């Protein structure tokens, strides 16, 4: 097995490659380190490498946050001798919280780990390993990206405030395996999940199983700002599927195919990445990714 460490090479994370070199050099493995040069570069690199070396047995190790993981895994879907591993040293890595008994913090843990097959979601021509956000949550992420690009102070908080003011009534239709996920024409938000957590702290899909061939679909209808503030603690802790107030406001279903439609151009957020369209087809691809689980 060859290990290729794909490192998010933002300025504040440049030391990650040096840390990889230190830990990997102590082990008897074949490895190399690739430092990305910008957004989308990890996906380009992995895709080109796999096209040029289809028979090589390679473990691509994503060293960064959810965006880096998404770019790396998108290049190895349904590749029988290509593997994904994760070093959660920086950024937000929500997907690894599916495995609380494992530590995704050392190169040795990956080398001594075991391979399992997990599902991945396909959304139009893109892939999502963890969670797809629709409506309110997606707009918070969208505004946060805009404020970050402007070097604004507290970009997430500013994005949240703007979404609270303007994006609680979204005319979006979500249909899961033929069943509409809202009785009303407008929703607050919806999540389509393979993993369990999103946004660094929200336990959005407590019943998710990453290798069962099903997605967890949860849609909240529109509500007042006061009601939204009341349900946030239950949503953050994963109690929303049992909480009495939340159950009056949401619809939940496990599904294999989801359609999202709007008369307008809308953004959705998948694993921290943004795409815009008026129609999205989301499908589960069962056990299409080889994942290296670190040794316990």
Secondary structure, 3 states (H helix, E strand, C coil): CEEEEEECCCHHHCHHHHHHHHHHHCCCCEEEEEECCCCCHHHHHHHHHHHHCCCCCEEEEEECCHHHHHHHHHCCCCCCCEEEEEECCCCCCHHHHHCCCCCCCCHHHHHCCEEEEEEEEEECCEEECCEEEEEHHHHHHHHHHHHHHCCCCCHHHHHHHHHHHHCCCECCEEEECCEECCCCCCEEEEEEECCCCECCCECCCCCCCCCCCCEEEEEEECCCHHHHHHHHHHHHHCCCCCCHHHHHHEEEEEECEEEEEEEEEEEEEECCEEEEEEEEEEEEEEEEEEEEECCC
